[in-house]
Amino acid sequence: MAFNEQSGLEFWQGQPMTPCQTIELAGVNVVVKRDDKNHEFVQGNKLRKLKYNLIEAQRQGVETLITFGGAYSNHLLATAFAAQACGLSSLGVVRGHELEKNQAIWSETLFQCKQLGMQLVFVSRSDYRLKTKSQVFQGLVKNTPNSYVLPEGGSNQLALQGVAEIVAELQQQVEETPTHLICPVGTGGTLAGLVYGVAQKKWMCKVIGVAVLKGLHSIKDDINQWLTTLDTEKNYDVLDGFHAGGYAKNTKELSRFCVTFEQHHQIQLDKIYNSKSFFALAQLIKSRQITAKDRPLIIHTGGIQGGVNK
Ligand SMILES: Cc1ncc(COP(=O)(O)O)c(C=O)c1O
C-alpha cells in the first residue's frame, strides 16, 4: 500500500493550535496548554512527536510503521492510528508473551490497536528489553520490506522538532514568556523537544520534567544526547520525587488531588502522566519554589484515552 498523502499528512499538518487556559493553583496563576484537546485519542505529545516522523516516512516511501510498547502504551495506539490515517500498515511489538494467547488480559489500548489494523507481535520481557537488538525484532524487520521503525515512546530527533512547535505556538498565545514550562517525563523526548523549542525562541525559561517512572537514572543522558546540536545552555531539570511508586502507580493523595482538581477546573488528568506533573506543580507552589511572581506554564500532554485518575 502506498503512502496516502491526501488523507494522512494533511491531517497531521492541518492541526489547529491547541488552546491555553489560565487557572489558579494554590494561589498562583498557571497557564495550561491544552494539548489534550488536539485529538480524541492521538492526543498531545503523541501527535506532535509523530508529525515529522510521518513526513520522513513519506519521503522514504515506506509501507509499514513498526514500533514498540507495553499493553497500555499511548504511543502504540497513536502509531496504529497514524498508520491507518496515512494508508500504511503497522506492526506493534508488545511487551509480554503471556498476552499472545490470552485476550482476557488485554488492555483496551491493545483492542483499539487491533481494530485500527495493527499487527501485534508479543515478545518476552527479555526480548523486549533488547529492543532493536533482539533477534525477534531483527527477523520482523527483515520480513517487512519498506518499513520505518519508531523508537519506544516515539522519541527521536524528529519527534523533538514536532514538540518544539508547542513553544512556537505559545509565543503567539501568551503575552509574557513563561518562567517555567512543566511536563511529564517518560522517555524524555517531550521534555527535550520543549528545551529545543525554548532555545530556538531564546526564552529565559526553565523546563521542568516530572518523572513518572522510578529510577530514571540515565534519562538526562538520553535527553542530552538528543540535544547535542544545541550550542546554548540547556536550562532544564527532571524531578524524580513524584512518581508515586513507579509507572502507573498511584497514591490516595494523588487521586484526591486529581478529583479535586477536576472539580475545580473541569480538566481531566490521565492516571499515568499528567496527574503526576500537575500534582508536582501544586507541590512546587506549596513549597514556594514557584510563587505568584513567576509565570508557570504546564503542558497537558493528553493520555486521557488511557484512563483518568479518579
Ligand atoms: C500522555 C503522555 N504524556 C507524556 C508522556 C511522556 O513523554 P516522553 O516519553 O516524551 O517523556 C507520554 C508517553 O510517552 C504520554 O503518553
The ligand as a Tripos MOL2 file, in Angstrom:
@<TRIPOS>MOLECULE
LIG
   16    16     1     0     0
SMALL
NO_CHARGES

@<TRIPOS>ATOM
      1 C1          0.1760   11.3650   27.6200 C.3       1 LIG1
      2 C2          1.6410   11.2850   27.7130 C.ar      1 LIG1
      3 N1          2.3170   12.2700   28.3190 N.ar      1 LIG1
      4 C3          3.6420   12.2450   28.4590 C.ar      1 LIG1
      5 C4          4.3820   11.1750   28.0090 C.ar      1 LIG1
      6 C5          5.8560   11.1700   28.2260 C.3       1 LIG1
      7 O1          6.5160   11.6140   27.0970 O.3       1 LIG1
      8 P1          8.0330   11.2480   26.8510 P.3       1 LIG1
      9 O2          8.1030    9.7730   26.6140 O.co2     1 LIG1
     10 O3          8.3650   12.0270   25.6320 O.co2     1 LIG1
     11 O4          8.8120   11.6690   28.0330 O.co2     1 LIG1
     12 C6          3.7210   10.1080   27.3510 C.ar      1 LIG1
     13 C7          4.4010    8.9330   26.8220 C.2       1 LIG1
     14 O5          5.3030    8.7980   26.1960 O.2       1 LIG1
     15 C8          2.3270   10.1680   27.2020 C.ar      1 LIG1
     16 O6          1.6450    9.1820   26.5970 O.3       1 LIG1
@<TRIPOS>BOND
     1     1     2 1
     2     2     3 ar
     3     2    15 ar
     4     3     4 ar
     5     4     5 ar
     6     5     6 1
     7     5    12 ar
     8     6     7 1
     9     7     8 1
    10     8     9 2
    11     8    10 1
    12     8    11 1
    13    12    13 1
    14    12    15 ar
    15    13    14 2
    16    15    16 1
@<TRIPOS>SUBSTRUCTURE
     1 LIG1         1 GROUP 0 **** ****
